[in-house]
Amino acid sequence: MSRVFNFSAGPAVLPLEVLEQARAEIPDWQGSGMSVMEVSHRSKAFIAVAEEAEADLRELMGIPDDYAVMFLQGGATMQFALLPMNLSQPGETVDYLVTGSWSKKACKEAQVVRNARVVADGAESSYTDVPARDNWQLDPDAAYFHYTPNETIGGVEIHDVPDVGDVPILADMSSTILSRPVDVSRFGVIYAGAQKNIGPAGLTVVIMRRDLVERTADDLPSIMRYKSHADGGSMLNTPPTFSWYLAGLVFKWLKAQGGIAGIGERNRRKAESLYAAIDASDFFANPVARDYRSWVNVPFTLAKPDLDGAFLAQAEAAGLMNLKGHRSVGGMRASIYNAMSEEGVRALIDFMAEFERTHA
Ligand SMILES: *Cc1c(COP(=O)(O)O)cnc(C)c1O
């Protein structure tokens, strides 16, 4: 068997130990003679898996008891639509900070159903910087404030939770959840599609303060209401059982890595070493303002863009996969989520140095 170093932005690399455990368990899960994919989501055995995954996530992130944790479907994109429908009333405003592609999409979806205001927009910097907090036009009466702590495409990360007064903060943490410690109590809602840093696609984690759960609109079909999902243990209908199970294995793996504090330190080292290599080179460059450089998505360009194709081809030949930047920004992007080892980042840095030596 040969594994590559997979720098995909998502769906992304999963820990090999987790894949091997899943493989071993597939034909005969817990002595049932069936795989976990073939059992009822309402069976005792599966409920135990589901509850343990939630308990482990609560422990890893330090999620207080007055927060509900939901394991849903529809991706982060579904939450773009459901959050304004559930957490604001017609006529109320909702505030959005736009720092790149994903926050822009979230705002656009909210504008379909509500008066969604852009409090500040990083367009002027081509989304390589975040507008200064002093210039945000916040509405103190907004039903909530929404932002994207890590813009997966642009590689822009807001490292501190912004102070927006008493307005509940909603955060799309699809690419940054579990990558470093966060103070959950600062947030009204944290949500994340699983396919970057949690597990396989098909699962979406939503962490919501219970007073907001209670506040969710009741004029919506139950499948679109957070309260019905929270009350129903995320089993209003058939949940994505395999993804939930695999996320549970990833949570166990994270605990074995020293939890979020341990993995966060490793992520910091990975990011620092990659940015240091980029900054030390005249051939590679990262466009993002230093204070907002992402720990998990590192875009970089080559001084000679006509060499992009050669760079990617030689990287692939060296087992360094999926380094092509998003089509909207070009260049390269290395996504270095939890399951990317320090060894993988070192291999990338060594490859970049060798490429520069032979092509610059
Ligand atoms: C990938 C991503 C999304 C889209 O997630 P889906 O699960 O495909 O809907 C949204 N927001 C961020 C920050 C992302 O990284």
The ligand as an SDF file (V2000), in Angstrom:
LIG
                    3D

 15 15  0  0  0  0  0  0  0  0999 V2000
  -16.1620   23.8390    2.3110 C   0  0  0  0  0  0  0  0  0  0  0  0
  -16.7790   25.0070    2.9720 C   0  0  0  0  0  0  0  0  0  0  0  0
  -18.1490   25.2780    2.8480 C   0  0  0  0  0  0  0  0  0  0  0  0
  -19.0780   24.4360    2.0100 C   0  0  0  0  0  0  0  0  0  0  0  0
  -19.4060   23.3170    2.6830 O   0  0  0  0  0  0  0  0  0  0  0  0
  -20.4910   22.2590    2.1400 P   0  0  0  0  0  0  0  0  0  0  0  0
  -20.4610   21.2670    3.2330 O   0  0  0  0  0  0  0  0  0  0  0  0
  -19.9880   21.7600    0.8190 O   0  0  0  0  0  0  0  0  0  0  0  0
  -21.7900   22.9610    2.0030 O   0  0  0  0  0  0  0  0  0  0  0  0
  -18.6640   26.3560    3.5160 C   0  0  0  0  0  0  0  0  0  0  0  0
  -17.8850   27.1450    4.2810 N   0  0  0  0  0  0  0  0  0  0  0  0
  -16.5620   26.9240    4.4230 C   0  0  0  0  0  0  0  0  0  0  0  0
  -15.7470   27.8270    5.2820 C   0  0  0  0  0  0  0  0  0  0  0  0
  -15.9730   25.8500    3.7650 C   0  0  0  0  0  0  0  0  0  0  0  0
  -14.6590   25.6200    3.9190 O   0  0  0  0  0  0  0  0  0  0  0  0
  1  2  1  0
  2  3  1  0
  2 14  2  0
  3  4  1  0
  3 10  2  0
  4  5  1  0
  5  6  1  0
  6  7  2  0
  6  8  1  0
  6  9  1  0
 10 11  1  0
 11 12  2  0
 12 13  1  0
 12 14  1  0
 14 15  1  0
M  END
$$$$
